[in-house]
């Protein structure tokens, strides 16, 4: 009877986890689609510093997606042409070192990163600060279908709304939900102390992500002292 009760509780949590995962996937996919919706642009817009239409489009994408750190457009060499919110320090910056930009240009498809740790300087301060980011990029094409640049969005993990989405989920006193990247690093959690820690139970999560599988089991050995 005890074993049956445990299995039933595990199955209930698996069902809840799948429901939450489906909702979060919808939220992320909608944000990626908003990047792709910019899609085909007039090549002249990228060269026109007074292109109000493009500026308004980027502002809409910024406010309607998970990319709380900003939206940017680069040319095919990774040079930043536009950024929203406006940041003079980023204009002209070279983002070609991001492998996701090269992947998007080569594959002609959007791509999204795992957690990346970046160093940046706060405005008016020489102090360098670390922040954990997730980057998503998509090819930008003109009306002839030629790739003329990249549109991308950056999400600050510590300030994202993914955790706020999870806050409505209740799993009892000891239960919690983690959202992890493909390396098992926690992007969002109902347990704030878990953020940016490695939540991979003996590589189980990485394998499940790779194989696109769900699973349910008890966990003891990975928490042993």
Steps between C-alpha positions, in 0.01 A plus 500: 500500500785738585676425170178556310450835675857606416459406135170686477658812651792477257266466204300800616818706518606379157166610357531839667857536375391420145223760520745764624754400236241534223405847619862616529578357157208701361631818663853447366379403153280808484803716577704326231215549252493871578867516401422311180195719434731791436607262225531684177606861517603755249879493483493881494350501851820356639700789357257775599568632850163677489300189413205555731316193371779266601547674834131458584510135394794425729329679788191283453711182497681613816179555696325187372769238563712343772805695382517739793857608430428631153461439127775562248568483128842432347628488146631172357840567659355531850524879528214643708287743296195538722421433864185540709499641763744747352855458625770712339773274637366201306463669162786387283600221739611174344289197595667264252660307787160362596483152338120528482530780243718288272269202549195706401676637191624155392179308571254775401308414817453655845717373782508543876790469743551336835581728793795728422689698763588849375700784650374854455559848635214690660436846360718758674702236680831330428393200705451179304200284582408147398157411371347177375340532158312288247532610139255429217564605140331463163603587143375831363410500130406757240208457262719304259565238767862602544637496853597857586561464871396348829230594748560384854365523851678473835339372819652575841437175688486661844236752390295288260127440529540122467530462876193720549306261278602213728395682816137398444594130523462330837677169569465470876757567771800322349426510127640748251534543123821585314525609139845411366699556183657216300793487743283468809545861621188639668335786306191531718378334816230511765797485739698824439820361655516251212550766230822451299595187692551165333185297546606202292452183699796289383452624140143368495351834391751556219421156363125558525531833317716345231255213448190720543359265764314542828560280803390451858701346783605545860833670570725424792858421403574841346412672827706277725780673693 
